[in-house]
Amino acid sequence: MSNDKVLRLPKVGDMAPDFELAAIDRSKVKRSKHPQPTHITFLRHLA
Amino acid sequence: MQLHQPQVLKQYEQLDARILIISFVPLERLRSWSDYWCKTFYYPSLPQNQLNEAQDPLARSTFLADPALNTYKTYGLGRYSTLAVYGPQILLQYAKWAVQGKKIRRPNEDTLQRGGDFVVGQDGRIKLAHTGKNQSERPSVESILKALGK
């Protein structure tokens, strides 16, 4: 069963949620630290 | 990945945009997969676009690992229903590949995890939010580029 009903997709115009994640070079990347336009793509399972 | 065609990346450069690619697999698995993807699919495609590895068209992209799924959940990305992932259209596609003799690899990861695409502007606000009804529904490159330019 999908759990979509309990999660909220951010809408256009909302402030983007911030996050900090590990990159494959082991550095930490924080979204808000870089002000340029950003495309965030969340992958599905890897092919 | 359609977005990582070199001619598309050139437009990202013109917009001074960056790409954050987030996966829910552990960091080491993501690192080995990205190496494999670059060597097998991406780098071989560069010569036909008059590019070489030294020009590093992927410089604007960063691969990030979120195995705890915290960021997926923060962006509203739960799981698809089984019917959405393995509905008639998808099963028909698998059947076509089988008839064509294509090897169908069994995924190691959760095939029901939802993916999505978001564009964040310089003001920190969402300019595009997209998650498909099933795995094959993606936003167009044009719509992403348009949102990046807002």
N, CA and C atoms of all chains as a GROMACS GRO file, in nm:
protein
  591
    1MET      N    1   0.084  -0.120   0.000
    1MET     CA    2   0.000   0.000   0.000
    1MET      C    3   0.088   0.125   0.000
    2SER      N    4   0.048   0.224  -0.076
    2SER     CA    5   0.125   0.348  -0.081
    2SER      C    6   0.104   0.429   0.046
    3ASN      N    7   0.209   0.499   0.092
    3ASN     CA    8   0.194   0.585   0.210
    3ASN      C    9   0.192   0.732   0.169
    4ASP      N   10   0.157   0.758   0.042
    4ASP     CA   11   0.158   0.896  -0.009
    4ASP      C   12   0.070   0.988   0.073
    5LYS      N   13  -0.037   0.934   0.131
    5LYS     CA   14  -0.135   1.019   0.198
    5LYS      C   15  -0.077   1.084   0.323
    6VAL      N   16   0.027   1.028   0.381
    6VAL     CA   17   0.082   1.086   0.504
    6VAL      C   18   0.200   1.179   0.474
    7LEU      N   19   0.246   1.185   0.351
    7LEU     CA   20   0.356   1.273   0.315
    7LEU      C   21   0.305   1.386   0.227
    8ARG      N   22   0.368   1.502   0.241
    8ARG     CA   23   0.322   1.617   0.163
    8ARG      C   24   0.428   1.659   0.062
    9LEU      N   25   0.390   1.660  -0.063
    9LEU     CA   26   0.481   1.706  -0.169
    9LEU      C   27   0.488   1.858  -0.163
   10PRO      N   28   0.609   1.917  -0.153
   10PRO     CA   29   0.618   2.063  -0.154
   10PRO      C   30   0.558   2.119  -0.284
   11LYS      N   31   0.492   2.230  -0.271
   11LYS     CA   32   0.427   2.289  -0.390
   11LYS      C   33   0.510   2.405  -0.444
   12VAL      N   34   0.485   2.438  -0.570
   12VAL     CA   35   0.552   2.551  -0.632
   12VAL      C   36   0.523   2.677  -0.549
   13GLY      N   37   0.629   2.750  -0.515
   13GLY     CA   38   0.616   2.870  -0.433
   13GLY      C   39   0.655   2.847  -0.289
   14ASP      N   40   0.652   2.721  -0.244
   14ASP     CA   41   0.694   2.690  -0.106
   14ASP      C   42   0.845   2.711  -0.093
   15MET      N   43   0.889   2.739   0.030
   15MET     CA   44   1.034   2.737   0.057
   15MET      C   45   1.079   2.591   0.048
   16ALA      N   46   1.189   2.568  -0.022
   16ALA     CA   47   1.239   2.430  -0.040
   16ALA      C   48   1.297   2.379   0.092
   17PRO      N   49   1.259   2.260   0.135
   17PRO     CA   50   1.319   2.205   0.256
   17PRO      C   51   1.470   2.192   0.239
   18ASP      N   52   1.541   2.224   0.346
   18ASP     CA   53   1.686   2.213   0.341
   18ASP      C   54   1.729   2.072   0.381
   19PHE      N   55   1.849   2.034   0.342
   19PHE     CA   56   1.903   1.903   0.382
   19PHE      C   57   2.053   1.906   0.368
   20GLU      N   58   2.117   1.814   0.436
   20GLU     CA   59   2.261   1.794   0.422
   20GLU      C   60   2.284   1.645   0.406
   21LEU      N   61   2.353   1.608   0.297
   21LEU     CA   62   2.376   1.466   0.268
   21LEU      C   63   2.522   1.444   0.228
   22ALA      N   64   2.566   1.317   0.238
   22ALA     CA   65   2.702   1.281   0.199
   22ALA      C   66   2.710   1.259   0.049
   23ALA      N   67   2.813   1.317  -0.013
   23ALA     CA   68   2.837   1.297  -0.156
   23ALA      C   69   2.932   1.179  -0.174
   24ILE      N   70   2.940   1.130  -0.299
   24ILE     CA   71   3.024   1.011  -0.322
   24ILE      C   72   3.173   1.040  -0.301
   25ASP      N   73   3.213   1.168  -0.298
   25ASP     CA   74   3.353   1.200  -0.265
   25ASP      C   75   3.369   1.217  -0.114
   26ARG      N   76   3.266   1.180  -0.040
   26ARG     CA   77   3.261   1.183   0.107
   26ARG      C   78   3.246   1.324   0.165
   27SER      N   79   3.233   1.425   0.081
   27SER     CA   80   3.208   1.559   0.134
   27SER      C   81   3.061   1.568   0.178
   28LYS      N   82   3.030   1.669   0.258
   28LYS     CA   83   2.891   1.693   0.298
   28LYS      C   84   2.837   1.807   0.212
   29VAL      N   85   2.717   1.789   0.161
   29VAL     CA   86   2.658   1.892   0.075
   29VAL      C   87   2.528   1.941   0.139
   30LYS      N   88   2.522   2.072   0.162
   30LYS     CA   89   2.400   2.133   0.217
   30LYS      C   90   2.332   2.213   0.107
   31ARG      N   91   2.205   2.183   0.084
   31ARG     CA   92   2.136   2.248  -0.028
   31ARG      C   93   2.141   2.399  -0.021
   32SER      N   94   2.114   2.456   0.095
   32SER     CA   95   2.099   2.601   0.106
   32SER      C   96   2.232   2.676   0.098
   33LYS      N   97   2.342   2.603   0.101
   33LYS     CA   98   2.472   2.670   0.102
   33LYS      C   99   2.508   2.730  -0.033
   34HIS      N  100   2.444   2.678  -0.138
   34HIS     CA  101   2.473   2.726  -0.274
   34HIS      C  102   2.349   2.795  -0.329
   35PRO      N  103   2.356   2.925  -0.356
   35PRO     CA  104   2.236   2.998  -0.393
   35PRO      C  105   2.192   2.983  -0.540
   36GLN      N  106   2.270   2.916  -0.622
   36GLN     CA  107   2.231   2.914  -0.763
   36GLN      C  108   2.112   2.820  -0.786
   37PRO      N  109   2.041   2.836  -0.901
   37PRO     CA  110   1.927   2.748  -0.931
   37PRO      C  111   1.970   2.602  -0.925
   38THR      N  112   1.886   2.520  -0.865
   38THR     CA  113   1.923   2.381  -0.841
   38THR      C  114   1.814   2.286  -0.888
   39HIS      N  115   1.855   2.186  -0.964
   39HIS     CA  116   1.765   2.077  -1.000
   39HIS      C  117   1.797   1.961  -0.907
   40ILE      N  118   1.698   1.921  -0.828
   40ILE     CA  119   1.716   1.805  -0.739
   40ILE      C  120   1.640   1.689  -0.799
   41THR      N  121   1.710   1.580  -0.827
   41THR     CA  122   1.641   1.463  -0.881
   41THR      C  123   1.658   1.347  -0.784
   42PHE      N  124   1.546   1.294  -0.740
   42PHE     CA  125   1.545   1.179  -0.650
   42PHE      C  126   1.531   1.054  -0.736
   43LEU      N  127   1.633   0.969  -0.732
   43LEU     CA  128   1.631   0.849  -0.815
   43LEU      C  129   1.536   0.744  -0.759
   44ARG      N  130   1.481   0.667  -0.853
   44ARG     CA  131   1.410   0.545  -0.815
   44ARG      C  132   1.518   0.437  -0.798
   45HIS      N  133   1.480   0.312  -0.801
   45HIS     CA  134   1.582   0.208  -0.786
   45HIS      C  135   1.682   0.215  -0.902
   46LEU      N  136   1.806   0.176  -0.876
   46LEU     CA  137   1.910   0.186  -0.978
   46LEU      C  138   1.892   0.077  -1.082
   47ALA      N  139   1.918   0.112  -1.206
   47ALA     CA  140   1.904   0.014  -1.315
   47ALA      C  141   2.023  -0.080  -1.315
   48MET      N  142   1.999   0.848  -1.820
   48MET     CA  143   1.943   0.976  -1.778
   48MET      C  144   1.938   1.074  -1.896
   49GLN      N  145   1.822   1.112  -1.932
   49GLN     CA  146   1.802   1.203  -2.043
   49GLN      C  147   1.869   1.338  -2.015
   50LEU      N  148   1.866   1.381  -1.889
   50LEU     CA  149   1.919   1.512  -1.854
   50LEU      C  150   2.070   1.522  -1.871
   51HIS      N  151   2.138   1.411  -1.869
   51HIS     CA  152   2.283   1.417  -1.876
   51HIS      C  153   2.338   1.404  -2.017
   52GLN      N  154   2.257   1.438  -2.112
   52GLN     CA  155   2.308   1.453  -2.247
   52GLN      C  156   2.391   1.580  -2.248
   53PRO      N  157   2.510   1.577  -2.305
   53PRO     CA  158   2.598   1.695  -2.300
   53PRO      C  159   2.534   1.824  -2.349
   54GLN      N  160   2.451   1.815  -2.452
   54GLN     CA  161   2.390   1.939  -2.502
   54GLN      C  162   2.294   1.999  -2.399
   55VAL      N  163   2.232   1.914  -2.317
   55VAL     CA  164   2.144   1.964  -2.212
   55VAL      C  165   2.228   2.026  -2.100
   56LEU      N  166   2.339   1.963  -2.066
   56LEU     CA  167   2.425   2.017  -1.962
   56LEU      C  168   2.481   2.154  -2.000
   57LYS      N  169   2.499   2.176  -2.128
   57LYS     CA  170   2.547   2.308  -2.173
   57LYS      C  171   2.445   2.415  -2.135
   58GLN      N  172   2.316   2.380  -2.144
   58GLN     CA  173   2.213   2.477  -2.107
   58GLN      C  174   2.211   2.500  -1.956
   59TYR      N  175   2.240   2.396  -1.879
   59TYR     CA  176   2.254   2.414  -1.734
   59TYR      C  177   2.366   2.514  -1.704
   60GLU      N  178   2.473   2.502  -1.780
   60GLU     CA  179   2.587   2.592  -1.760
   60GLU      C  180   2.546   2.736  -1.789
   61GLN      N  181   2.472   2.754  -1.898
   61GLN     CA  182   2.428   2.890  -1.933
   61GLN      C  183   2.338   2.949  -1.824
   62LEU      N  184   2.262   2.863  -1.755
   62LEU     CA  185   2.173   2.910  -1.647
   62LEU      C  186   2.245   2.914  -1.513
   63ASP      N  187   2.373   2.876  -1.510
   63ASP     CA  188   2.451   2.865  -1.386
   63ASP      C  189   2.378   2.778  -1.284
   64ALA      N  190   2.321   2.668  -1.332
   64ALA     CA  191   2.245   2.578  -1.245
   64ALA      C  192   2.329   2.457  -1.207
   65ARG      N  193   2.293   2.394  -1.097
   65ARG     CA  194   2.360   2.270  -1.058
   65ARG      C  195   2.256   2.160  -1.042
   66ILE      N  196   2.303   2.038  -1.038
   66ILE     CA  197   2.215   1.922  -1.025
   66ILE      C  198   2.257   1.840  -0.904
   67LEU      N  199   2.162   1.813  -0.817
   67LEU     CA  200   2.186   1.723  -0.705
   67LEU      C  201   2.110   1.594  -0.734
   68ILE      N  202   2.183   1.484  -0.743
   68ILE     CA  203   2.124   1.354  -0.775
   68ILE      C  204   2.124   1.270  -0.647
   69ILE      N  205   2.006   1.243  -0.596
   69ILE     CA  206   1.994   1.176  -0.467
   69ILE      C  207   1.943   1.033  -0.488
   70SER      N  208   2.011   0.940  -0.421
   70SER     CA  209   1.969   0.800  -0.427
   70SER      C  210   1.951   0.748  -0.285
   71PHE      N  211   1.866   0.646  -0.271
   71PHE     CA  212   1.845   0.590  -0.137
   71PHE      C  213   1.934   0.469  -0.111
   72VAL      N  214   2.026   0.439  -0.205
   72VAL     CA  215   2.118   0.326  -0.179
   72VAL      C  216   2.234   0.377  -0.092
   73PRO      N  217   2.302   0.287  -0.020
   73PRO     CA  218   2.415   0.329   0.063
   73PRO      C  219   2.525   0.395  -0.021
   74LEU      N  220   2.604   0.479   0.045
   74LEU     CA  221   2.705   0.560  -0.023
   74LEU      C  222   2.800   0.477  -0.111
   75GLU      N  223   2.852   0.366  -0.058
   75GLU     CA  224   2.948   0.287  -0.136
   75GLU      C  225   2.884   0.226  -0.260
   76ARG      N  226   2.760   0.183  -0.247
   76ARG     CA  227   2.688   0.127  -0.363
   76ARG      C  228   2.664   0.237  -0.466
   77LEU      N  229   2.630   0.357  -0.419
   77LEU     CA  230   2.606   0.469  -0.512
   77LEU      C  231   2.736   0.506  -0.583
   78ARG      N  232   2.846   0.503  -0.511
   78ARG     CA  233   2.975   0.536  -0.572
   78ARG      C  234   3.009   0.434  -0.683
   79SER      N  235   2.993   0.307  -0.655
   79SER     CA  236   3.028   0.207  -0.757
   79SER      C  237   2.931   0.214  -0.875
   80TRP      N  238   2.802   0.242  -0.848
   80TRP     CA  239   2.706   0.254  -0.957
   80TRP      C  240   2.738   0.374  -1.045
   81SER      N  241   2.771   0.489  -0.984
   81SER     CA  242   2.799   0.609  -1.064
   81SER      C  243   2.925   0.588  -1.149
   82ASP      N  244   3.026   0.518  -1.094
   82ASP     CA  245   3.145   0.485  -1.174
   82ASP      C  246   3.106   0.400  -1.295
   83TYR      N  247   3.024   0.297  -1.268
   83TYR     CA  248   2.979   0.207  -1.375
   83TYR      C  249   2.899   0.283  -1.480
   84TRP      N  250   2.808   0.370  -1.435
   84TRP     CA  251   2.722   0.445  -1.526
   84TRP      C  252   2.805   0.538  -1.615
   85CYS      N  253   2.903   0.606  -1.552
   85CYS     CA  254   2.987   0.698  -1.630
   85CYS      C  255   3.069   0.622  -1.734
   86LYS      N  256   3.132   0.514  -1.692
   86LYS     CA  257   3.220   0.440  -1.784
   86LYS      C  258   3.143   0.366  -1.892
   87THR      N  259   3.025   0.316  -1.856
   87THR     CA  260   2.950   0.233  -1.951
   87THR      C  261   2.862   0.314  -2.045
   88PHE      N  262   2.797   0.416  -1.991
   88PHE     CA  263   2.699   0.489  -2.073
   88PHE      C  264   2.739   0.633  -2.104
   89TYR      N  265   2.790   0.703  -2.002
   89TYR     CA  266   2.807   0.847  -2.020
   89TYR      C  267   2.931   0.883  -2.100
   90TYR      N  268   3.049   0.839  -2.056
   90TYR     CA  269   3.171   0.877  -2.126
   90TYR      C  270   3.172   0.831  -2.273
   91PRO      N  271   3.123   0.709  -2.302
   91PRO     CA  272   3.119   0.669  -2.444
   91PRO      C  273   3.032   0.760  -2.531
   92SER      N  274   2.937   0.832  -2.468
   92SER     CA  275   2.848   0.918  -2.548
   92SER      C  276   2.911   1.054  -2.578
   93LEU      N  277   3.022   1.087  -2.513
   93LEU     CA  278   3.077   1.222  -2.528
   93LEU      C  279   3.133   1.253  -2.667
   94PRO      N  280   3.208   1.161  -2.729
   94PRO     CA  281   3.268   1.197  -2.859
   94PRO      C  282   3.166   1.241  -2.964
   95GLN      N  283   3.049   1.178  -2.965
   95GLN     CA  284   2.950   1.218  -3.065
   95GLN      C  285   2.896   1.358  -3.041
   96ASN      N  286   2.924   1.411  -2.921
   96ASN     CA  287   2.884   1.550  -2.890
   96ASN      C  288   3.004   1.643  -2.886
   97GLN      N  289   3.114   1.598  -2.947
   97GLN     CA  290   3.238   1.678  -2.955
   97GLN      C  291   3.286   1.721  -2.816
   98LEU      N  292   3.275   1.631  -2.719
   98LEU     CA  293   3.324   1.657  -2.584
   98LEU      C  294   3.419   1.546  -2.542
   99ASN      N  295   3.502   1.573  -2.443
   99ASN     CA  296   3.585   1.467  -2.388
   99ASN      C  297   3.579   1.472  -2.235
  100GLU      N  298   3.635   1.369  -2.172
  100GLU     CA  299   3.625   1.360  -2.026
  100GLU      C  300   3.689   1.479  -1.956
  101ALA      N  301   3.796   1.533  -2.016
  101ALA     CA  302   3.867   1.644  -1.952
  101ALA      C  303   3.778   1.767  -1.939
  102GLN      N  304   3.681   1.780  -2.027
  102GLN     CA  305   3.590   1.895  -2.020
  102GLN      C  306   3.485   1.878  -1.911
  103ASP      N  307   3.476   1.757  -1.856
  103ASP     CA  308   3.393   1.726  -1.739
  103ASP      C  309   3.254   1.788  -1.741
  104PRO      N  310   3.169   1.745  -1.834
  104PRO     CA  311   3.034   1.800  -1.838
  104PRO      C  312   2.953   1.767  -1.712
  105LEU      N  313   3.000   1.671  -1.633
  105LEU     CA  314   2.927   1.637  -1.511
  105LEU      C  315   2.965   1.725  -1.392
  106ALA      N  316   3.048   1.825  -1.417
  106ALA     CA  317   3.099   1.907  -1.306
  106ALA      C  318   2.987   1.973  -1.226
  107ARG      N  319   2.874   1.995  -1.288
  107ARG     CA  320   2.764   2.061  -1.217
  107ARG      C  321   2.676   1.963  -1.143
  108SER      N  322   2.710   1.834  -1.149
  108SER     CA  323   2.628   1.732  -1.085
  108SER      C  324   2.697   1.675  -0.963
  109THR      N  325   2.618   1.647  -0.860
  109THR     CA  326   2.671   1.586  -0.740
  109THR      C  327   2.581   1.469  -0.702
  110PHE      N  328   2.641   1.352  -0.682
  110PHE     CA  329   2.566   1.234  -0.641
  110PHE      C  330   2.564   1.228  -0.489
  111LEU      N  331   2.445   1.218  -0.431
  111LEU     CA  332   2.429   1.217  -0.287
  111LEU      C  333   2.354   1.092  -0.242
  112ALA      N  334   2.390   1.044  -0.123
  112ALA     CA  335   2.325   0.923  -0.070
  112ALA      C  336   2.233   0.958   0.047
  113ASP      N  337   2.113   0.901   0.042
  113ASP     CA  338   2.016   0.922   0.150
  113ASP      C  339   1.954   0.787   0.187
  114PRO      N  340   2.035   0.694   0.238
  114PRO     CA  341   1.983   0.559   0.266
  114PRO      C  342   1.875   0.558   0.374
  115ALA      N  343   1.872   0.659   0.460
  115ALA     CA  344   1.769   0.664   0.564
  115ALA      C  345   1.636   0.719   0.510
  116LEU      N  346   1.638   0.768   0.386
  116LEU     CA  347   1.518   0.821   0.318
  116LEU      C  348   1.462   0.948   0.384
  117ASN      N  349   1.538   1.012   0.468
  117ASN     CA  350   1.486   1.132   0.536
  117ASN      C  351   1.452   1.243   0.437
  118THR      N  352   1.542   1.264   0.340
  118THR     CA  353   1.517   1.370   0.242
  118THR      C  354   1.402   1.332   0.148
  119TYR      N  355   1.395   1.207   0.109
  119TYR     CA  356   1.281   1.162   0.028
  119TYR      C  357   1.150   1.197   0.099
  120LYS      N  358   1.144   1.163   0.228
  120LYS     CA  359   1.019   1.186   0.302
  120LYS      C  360   0.991   1.335   0.319
  121THR      N  361   1.099   1.414   0.344
  121THR     CA  362   1.081   1.559   0.358
  121THR      C  363   1.022   1.619   0.231
  122TYR      N  364   1.058   1.561   0.117
  122TYR     CA  365   1.007   1.611  -0.012
  122TYR      C  366   0.879   1.535  -0.054
  123GLY      N  367   0.819   1.464   0.040
  123GLY     CA  368   0.689   1.403   0.014
  123GLY      C  369   0.692   1.276  -0.069
  124LEU      N  370   0.809   1.214  -0.080
  124LEU     CA  371   0.822   1.098  -0.168
  124LEU      C  372   0.813   0.968  -0.088
  125GLY      N  373   0.695   0.911  -0.088
  125GLY     CA  374   0.674   0.782  -0.022
  125GLY      C  375   0.696   0.668  -0.119
  126ARG      N  376   0.610   0.569  -0.113
  126ARG     CA  377   0.624   0.454  -0.202
  126ARG      C  378   0.504   0.444  -0.294
  127TYR      N  379   0.529   0.392  -0.415
  127TYR     CA  380   0.420   0.365  -0.508
  127TYR      C  381   0.343   0.244  -0.458
  128SER      N  382   0.220   0.231  -0.506
  128SER     CA  383   0.149   0.106  -0.483
  128SER      C  384   0.208   0.002  -0.577
  129THR      N  385   0.192  -0.124  -0.543
  129THR     CA  386   0.242  -0.231  -0.628
  129THR      C  387   0.179  -0.224  -0.767
  130LEU      N  388   0.052  -0.188  -0.771
  130LEU     CA  389  -0.019  -0.181  -0.901
  130LEU      C  390   0.040  -0.072  -0.990
  131ALA      N  391   0.084   0.041  -0.928
  131ALA     CA  392   0.142   0.150  -1.008
  131ALA      C  393   0.273   0.107  -1.072
  132VAL      N  394   0.351   0.027  -0.999
  132VAL     CA  395   0.483  -0.013  -1.049
  132VAL      C  396   0.473  -0.134  -1.142
  133TYR      N  397   0.384  -0.224  -1.109
  133TYR     CA  398   0.374  -0.347  -1.189
  133TYR      C  399   0.238  -0.357  -1.257
  134GLY      N  400   0.188  -0.244  -1.305
  134GLY     CA  401   0.062  -0.242  -1.378
  134GLY      C  402   0.076  -0.301  -1.517
  135PRO      N  403  -0.034  -0.308  -1.591
  135PRO     CA  404  -0.034  -0.371  -1.724
  135PRO      C  405   0.070  -0.312  -1.821
  136GLN      N  406   0.086  -0.178  -1.820
  136GLN     CA  407   0.182  -0.116  -1.914
  136GLN      C  408   0.325  -0.162  -1.887
  137ILE      N  409   0.360  -0.168  -1.759
  137ILE     CA  410   0.496  -0.207  -1.723
  137ILE      C  411   0.518  -0.355  -1.754
  138LEU      N  412   0.421  -0.438  -1.721
  138LEU     CA  413   0.435  -0.582  -1.748
  138LEU      C  414   0.444  -0.608  -1.898
  139LEU      N  415   0.370  -0.528  -1.977
  139LEU     CA  416   0.376  -0.542  -2.123
  139LEU      C  417   0.517  -0.508  -2.173
  140GLN      N  418   0.576  -0.401  -2.114
  140GLN     CA  419   0.712  -0.361  -2.152
  140GLN      C  420   0.812  -0.472  -2.121
  141TYR      N  421   0.800  -0.531  -2.002
  141TYR     CA  422   0.888  -0.643  -1.966
  141TYR      C  423   0.872  -0.760  -2.063
  142ALA      N  424   0.747  -0.785  -2.102
  142ALA     CA  425   0.721  -0.896  -2.196
  142ALA      C  426   0.788  -0.868  -2.331
  143LYS      N  427   0.782  -0.740  -2.376
  143LYS     CA  428   0.846  -0.703  -2.503
  143LYS      C  429   0.996  -0.724  -2.495
  144TRP      N  430   1.056  -0.682  -2.382
  144TRP     CA  431   1.201  -0.698  -2.366
  144TRP      C  432   1.239  -0.847  -2.367
  145ALA      N  433   1.153  -0.929  -2.303
  145ALA     CA  434   1.181  -1.073  -2.297
  145ALA      C  435   1.179  -1.132  -2.437
  146VAL      N  436   1.079  -1.090  -2.518
  146VAL     CA  437   1.068  -1.140  -2.656
  146VAL      C  438   1.191  -1.096  -2.737
  147GLN      N  439   1.240  -0.973  -2.710
  147GLN     CA  440   1.358  -0.921  -2.782
  147GLN      C  441   1.489  -0.983  -2.731
  148GLY      N  442   1.478  -1.065  -2.627
  148GLY     CA  443   1.597  -1.130  -2.573
  148GLY      C  444   1.679  -1.042  -2.481
  149LYS      N  445   1.621  -0.930  -2.437
  149LYS     CA  446   1.695  -0.842  -2.346
  149LYS      C  447   1.701  -0.904  -2.207
  150LYS      N  448   1.816  -0.888  -2.145
  150LYS     CA  449   1.834  -0.942  -2.012
  150LYS      C  450   1.764  -0.850  -1.912
  151ILE      N  451   1.677  -0.906  -1.830
  151ILE     CA  452   1.607  -0.827  -1.729
  151ILE      C  453   1.668  -0.859  -1.594
  152ARG      N  454   1.736  -0.759  -1.539
  152ARG     CA  455   1.804  -0.779  -1.412
  152ARG      C  456   1.707  -0.758  -1.295
  153ARG      N  457   1.718  -0.842  -1.197
  153ARG     CA  458   1.634  -0.827  -1.079
  153ARG      C  459   1.692  -0.714  -0.992
  154PRO      N  460   1.615  -0.608  -0.965
  154PRO     CA  461   1.670  -0.498  -0.886
  154PRO      C  462   1.702  -0.541  -0.744
  155ASN      N  463   1.807  -0.482  -0.689
  155ASN     CA  464   1.845  -0.511  -0.550
  155ASN      C  465   1.773  -0.418  -0.452
  156GLU      N  466   1.721  -0.308  -0.506
  156GLU     CA  467   1.662  -0.209  -0.417
  156GLU      C  468   1.509  -0.215  -0.420
  157ASP      N  469   1.450  -0.134  -0.336
  157ASP     CA  470   1.305  -0.125  -0.325
  157ASP      C  471   1.247  -0.064  -0.454
  158THR      N  472   1.178  -0.144  -0.531
  158THR     CA  473   1.126  -0.097  -0.659
  158THR      C  474   1.002  -0.008  -0.642
  159LEU      N  475   0.947  -0.005  -0.522
  159LEU     CA  476   0.826   0.076  -0.499
  159LEU      C  477   0.858   0.217  -0.450
  160GLN      N  478   0.986   0.244  -0.419
  160GLN     CA  479   1.020   0.378  -0.370
  160GLN      C  480   0.996   0.482  -0.479
  161ARG      N  481   0.927   0.586  -0.442
  161ARG     CA  482   0.893   0.691  -0.537
  161ARG      C  483   1.012   0.783  -0.560
  162GLY      N  484   1.032   0.827  -0.683
  162GLY     CA  485   1.133   0.927  -0.715
  162GLY      C  486   1.066   1.058  -0.747
  163GLY      N  487   1.142   1.157  -0.785
  163GLY     CA  488   1.080   1.285  -0.819
  163GLY      C  489   1.184   1.387  -0.862
  164ASP      N  490   1.135   1.497  -0.915
  164ASP     CA  491   1.222   1.606  -0.961
  164ASP      C  492   1.170   1.737  -0.905
  165PHE      N  493   1.263   1.820  -0.856
  165PHE     CA  494   1.229   1.950  -0.801
  165PHE      C  495   1.330   2.052  -0.854
  166VAL      N  496   1.282   2.172  -0.876
  166VAL     CA  497   1.372   2.282  -0.910
  166VAL      C  498   1.357   2.388  -0.802
  167VAL      N  499   1.471   2.430  -0.748
  167VAL     CA  500   1.474   2.534  -0.644
  167VAL      C  501   1.540   2.657  -0.704
  168GLY      N  502   1.475   2.771  -0.692
  168GLY     CA  503   1.529   2.895  -0.747
  168GLY      C  504   1.630   2.960  -0.656
  169GLN      N  505   1.689   3.067  -0.703
  169GLN     CA  506   1.788   3.140  -0.624
  169GLN      C  507   1.729   3.195  -0.495
  170ASP      N  508   1.596   3.214  -0.494
  170ASP     CA  509   1.530   3.265  -0.373
  170ASP      C  510   1.498   3.153  -0.274
  171GLY      N  511   1.538   3.030  -0.306
  171GLY     CA  512   1.513   2.918  -0.214
  171GLY      C  513   1.373   2.859  -0.225
  172ARG      N  514   1.296   2.906  -0.322
  172ARG     CA  515   1.159   2.856  -0.336
  172ARG      C  516   1.149   2.751  -0.448
  173ILE      N  517   1.051   2.663  -0.430
  173ILE     CA  518   1.026   2.557  -0.528
  173ILE      C  519   0.970   2.620  -0.657
  174LYS      N  520   1.034   2.590  -0.769
  174LYS     CA  521   0.987   2.638  -0.900
  174LYS      C  522   0.921   2.527  -0.981
  175LEU      N  523   0.953   2.402  -0.948
  175LEU     CA  524   0.892   2.286  -1.015
  175LEU      C  525   0.892   2.171  -0.915
  176ALA      N  526   0.780   2.102  -0.906
  176ALA     CA  527   0.770   1.983  -0.820
  176ALA      C  528   0.700   1.875  -0.900
  177HIS      N  529   0.765   1.760  -0.914
  177HIS     CA  530   0.706   1.655  -0.998
  177HIS      C  531   0.738   1.518  -0.942
  178THR      N  532   0.634   1.438  -0.926
  178THR     CA  533   0.652   1.295  -0.904
  178THR      C  534   0.545   1.227  -0.986
  179GLY      N  535   0.583   1.128  -1.062
  179GLY     CA  536   0.489   1.069  -1.157
  179GLY      C  537   0.391   0.973  -1.092
  180LYS      N  538   0.287   0.940  -1.171
  180LYS     CA  539   0.190   0.840  -1.123
  180LYS      C  540   0.253   0.702  -1.119
  181ASN      N  541   0.356   0.684  -1.202
  181ASN     CA  542   0.432   0.559  -1.197
  181ASN      C  543   0.577   0.592  -1.233
  182GLN      N  544   0.662   0.490  -1.236
  182GLN     CA  545   0.805   0.514  -1.254
  182GLN      C  546   0.843   0.575  -1.388
  183SER      N  547   0.758   0.554  -1.487
  183SER     CA  548   0.796   0.601  -1.621
  183SER      C  549   0.756   0.746  -1.647
  184GLU      N  550   0.679   0.806  -1.557
  184GLU     CA  551   0.632   0.943  -1.582
  184GLU      C  552   0.732   1.044  -1.527
  185ARG      N  553   0.800   1.113  -1.615
  185ARG     CA  554   0.904   1.209  -1.575
  185ARG      C  555   0.871   1.347  -1.633
  186PRO      N  556   0.924   1.453  -1.571
  186PRO     CA  557   0.904   1.586  -1.631
  186PRO      C  558   0.989   1.600  -1.757
  187SER      N  559   0.945   1.686  -1.847
  187SER     CA  560   1.024   1.706  -1.969
  187SER      C  561   1.148   1.789  -1.937
  188VAL      N  562   1.250   1.772  -2.018
  188VAL     CA  563   1.372   1.852  -2.003
  188VAL      C  564   1.338   2.000  -2.018
  189GLU      N  565   1.248   2.030  -2.113
  189GLU     CA  566   1.211   2.170  -2.138
  189GLU      C  567   1.149   2.234  -2.014
  190SER      N  568   1.063   2.157  -1.945
  190SER     CA  569   0.997   2.214  -1.826
  190SER      C  570   1.099   2.239  -1.714
  191ILE      N  571   1.197   2.153  -1.703
  191ILE     CA  572   1.301   2.171  -1.600
  191ILE      C  573   1.386   2.294  -1.632
  192LEU      N  574   1.427   2.307  -1.758
  192LEU     CA  575   1.509   2.422  -1.797
  192LEU      C  576   1.432   2.553  -1.779
  193LYS      N  577   1.304   2.549  -1.812
  193LYS     CA  578   1.220   2.669  -1.795
  193LYS      C  579   1.214   2.708  -1.648
  194ALA      N  580   1.196   2.610  -1.559
  194ALA     CA  581   1.188   2.639  -1.415
  194ALA      C  582   1.322   2.690  -1.362
  195LEU      N  583   1.431   2.636  -1.412
  195LEU     CA  584   1.564   2.681  -1.368
  195LEU      C  585   1.588   2.827  -1.407
  196GLY      N  586   1.526   2.869  -1.514
  196GLY     CA  587   1.545   3.006  -1.562
  196GLY      C  588   1.456   3.108  -1.492
  197LYS      N  589   1.365   3.062  -1.405
  197LYS     CA  590   1.271   3.156  -1.339
  197LYS      C  591   1.339   3.236  -1.230
   0.00000   0.00000   0.00000
